[in-house]
Structure formats: structure tokens, C-alpha cells
Amino acid sequence: MKVDYKNSWYEKTKPNFKAFDEGLKPYWDMKYSDRWAQIKKIKDAKTVLDIGCGLGRALSHYQMMGAKVTGIEPSDYACEVAKSRGIEVIKGYYENVASGIEYDVVHFEQVLSHTPDFMGSLNQAYRNLKGSGVLVIEEPNDGNALQKLLEPRLGKYWITEDHCNYFTFDSMEKALGEAGFEVVKRTCTFPMELFELTGEHYVGNDERGRHVHRRRYEILSRMSEKERDELLTGYAQLGIGRDLVIYCQKGGNHG
């Protein structure tokens, strides 16, 4: 299925996204605070480009932390929401509106799984990064070992019509290497599948899904940033985690 991200993604495919987004604000605040702290450990970043910035969720936080932020977003609706939150947004698809401006950080969150030419996007990100800049990738870790345990009951439930790419940690790191990046850190988001495996059947149930998202926050918020980092990095080393998260920098041998 060809998805119209410009005109119907938020309007028809994800009509409740804004309410869902706002309902999880404490979790996003914690997540992006941790992510910014990790970025700052790698580079004293001051400028951020977010590809497919959506409603400006990540950039709102990075801007609050003092960064100069820019988003690229094809959806007319999302652009208006992001701009209302004080975010500078370039309307369009990355491959059509990318410029030669360099940034300290290029951020992809849940975008490359929707992008047919994802290698083209990674190559463009290489060009948009300053010499020691940081590329941050977050994508679904679909087909992971915990999902395989659920497969006898739910089938390959992670296969969706709007995804044209599916990544593992290894396949993503291979693609990043081909694009000239060197991986600095492999981590993940909390493995939500644990809830499904212990009887919290949230797949296909939005109300239960909101409940387990709150439970995830309750678990993680009881930990320090260091403890969360150690836990999620450990999960990632096992290849699990709902989403893979990879931090990398430009290497010196990109052709």
C-alpha cells in the first residue's frame, strides 16, 4: 500500500496520534532528556536536524535544552502543529528539500522503515552532518526474539502495510557502515513485548496499549538515567527492545 504521508497519514491513518502523543508527555520528556544527555556525551551539539519530525515532539525537547532545531516533514497537518510549538519546519520529503547546511545532529525516528530509498537518506544525512556530528537512528526492532515467542498466537503481527523496510540491529549497523558511519552506541527502547508475554494483551487493543505504555513509564521513571541506560543497553546486546536505537558518527572513508 502506498501511504500518502503529505495528506492523509495523520488525518486518516493515525487520526488519534496527537491525543496519544500528548497523553504520554512524561515518558517523552524522560526519553528525550536521556537521549540528549547521550548525544552530549558524544559531541557538544548545538544544532539538530530531525527528518520526519512529525508534530515536533523530539525537537521541542531539544530546543528546550538550548539547541537550534530544524525539522523536515511532508505532512501539512504535522507541519502546522510543529510550527505552533515554535519549531522551524521545512515542508516536504527529505530527498526533495535537503540542503547543503551542516548540523551537529541528524535525527531519524521511525522514518527509515517508511522510506523506500533509505540508503539515499543515510547518504544525505552523511552530507548534512558536520565532521564529528552525531547521527541518531530509532526504528522498530521487528521480528526480534520476543516477538518470535508471540508468533504462534499472534502471527507476524509486526508486518504492517505502511512499512517498506524491516531492520535488525545488525542489518541497520551494516547499512550505516555502508553509508560511512561508525557506530558509537547500540541501545533500545523498553521491550514492550514483555507485557504481552505476561498476559497484558495490548496488541490490537488501543486502550490496553495506553495502559502498558504507562506501566513502561512507571518502571523506567523509578530508575536513574544511568540505570535506564545500563538496562536498555543490556537488552540491546541481546538483540531485543521494542525499537533499536543507534548513535553513530561520520567515518573517514565514505566514497
N, C-alpha and C positions, 0 to 999 in steps of 0.2 A: 504494500500500500504506500502510495506517495503521500507524504504528510505536508500540508500547507502550513509551515511554521509562521509565515507572514500574516495570514488572515484568519486561521481557524484553530491554531494549537491551543491557545488559552480560551478562546471563545467556545469551541466545540469539544475538543479532545480532553482538555483539562479545565472545565468551567469552574471547578471548586478550588483551583490551585491557590488563589490569593488568600482565601479563608484558611486553607490548610497551612500555608506558609506563615501567616500571622499567628496562627494558633500554636506554633512551635517556636516562637521567638526566643525563649530562654535557651533552647537547645542550639539554635543557630548562633546566638551570642557566644555560647561556650565553644562551639565548634570553630568559629572563625577567629575567636581570640586565641585558641590553641594553634590554629593554622598560621596566623600572623606571627605568633611567637616562634614557630618553627622556621618560617621564612626569614625572620630577623636573625636567627642563629646562622643562617647561610649567607645572608647579604644584608647590609644596611639599606633596605629597599625604601624608596620614596615615591615611585610611580608604578601603577598597576594597570594592565590591560586585561579585561575579562571578556572572553569570547563567549557569545551566547549568554549575556549577563542576566537575561530574564527580567525580573522585577527589581533588580538591583540589590538583592539580598546580601551577597558577599561584599560588593563594593560599598554598600552603606556602612558595613563594619570597618572595612579597611580605611575608608575616608574618615570615620570617627577616630581611627588610630593615627591619623595625621598624613596618610598617603594622598597623593594626587591621583585620582582614579578616572578611567575611561572605560566605557563598555561598548561592545558591538552586539547588536540584537536585531534580528529580522522582524520580530512581531511588532506591529503598530501599537497594539494594546500594551505590551510589556514596556515598550519604549516610553509611553506616556506615564505609566506608573513609576518607572525608574526615574524619569525626569522630575516627577512630582516629589521624589525623595532627594532631590538635589544632585543626581548623578548625571554626569556628561555622557551622553549616549550617541553613538553613530548608528543610524538605522541602515540595516542591510545584512547580507551574508558576508562572512569574513573574507572569502575568496574574491568578493566583488569590491569591498571597501577598504581592504587592508592598505595601510600607508607605509612609508619608509621610516616612520617615527620609531625610536627605540625606547623600551621600557625596562625597568628593573625586574618586573614580574609579569609574566603572561600566565593567565589562569584559565583553565578549561574545567568546567564542572558539568558532568552529564551532557556533554556535547558531541564528543567524537563517536559515541555509539549511534548517533543520528546522522553522521556526516559521511556520505559515500566516499569522498576522497579525503580520508582522514590523514593520509600521509602528506597530502598537499597542505593541510592545515598545520601539521607539525613542522613542515619545512618553512612555512610562512612565519610560524612562531619563532623559529630559529633566527630569522631575519629581523623580527621585531624586538628581540632581546639584546640588551647591552652585553658586553663581553663576558661579565661574570653573573649575568642575570639568571633568575630562577624561573623555571617552568614548573607549574603545579598542575597535575592531572588527577581528576577524580572521575571514575567511570564504574558502572556496575560490574561486580565481580561474578558474572553469571556462569552457571554450571560448576560452581565450587563444590567442595566435598560435602558440605552440609546440605546444599540443595540436592545433591545426588541421593542423600538419605531420604529426602522427601519425595523423590521422583516416583516410587511405587504407588504413592497415594495421590500425588498432585500432577504427575507427568512433568514434562519440561515447561513448567509454568513461567519460567523466566523468559521464554521466547515471546516477543511481542511484535506487533505489526509495525511499530514506529522505530524499531532498532534495525539498522542495517549492518552493524558490527557488534561482535561479542569478544570481550577481552579477558584474558587471564593476566596475572602479574607477569608471567614470563613472556607472553606474546606482546604485551604493552611495552615491556622493557626492551624487547628485541626491536620493535618499531622505533622507540626513542633512540636506540643506538644507531639505527639506520639513518635517522634524521640528524645525527651529530650530537646527541645529548649524552651526558654521563649521569647515571643515577646516583643521587646523594642519599636518598632515604626512601624506604618502602614501608608504608603503613596502611591503615584501612579505617573504615567506619565500623561501628559495632555490628557483629553478626546477628542481624535480626532473625535469622532462621532458627536461632536457639529458642525463641519464643514459640514458633510453630512446632518445633520438635518436642516441646514440653507441654503441648495442649492448648496454647494460645493461638487458635486457628484464625489468623488475620488475613491470609491470602484470599482476595476476593471479597473481603468484608471491611469496608472503609471505617465503620465505627470501631471495630476491634483493632484496626490498623492504627487509629489515633491513640487508642489505649496503650498499645505496645510501644508506640513512639514515646509516649510519656514515661513509660516504665524504663525505656532506654535512658532517657534523660535523668531519671531518678537514680539509676545505677551510676552513671558516669559523673553526675554532679557531686556525688559523695567522695569522689577522688580528687586529688590534686592534679594539676596539669602534668606533672612528671609521672604520676601513677597512671593516668589515662594514656600517656604516650607509651609507657612500657607495656601496658596491656594490649593496646591496639597494634603496636609494632610486633609483639609476640604472636598475635593472631595472624598478622600478615605473613610472618615467616612460615606459618603452617599453610598458607595459601587460602585462608578463609577471611571473613569480613564481608559485610554486605556490599561495600564498594571498595575497590582498590584506590589507594592514594599514593602518588609517586611524586617526589620532589627531585628535580634534576637541574643541571647547568649545562651551558654550551661547552662542547668539547672543542678540540683544536683541529680536527681532521674531517670537517664536513665538506664534501665536494659540491 
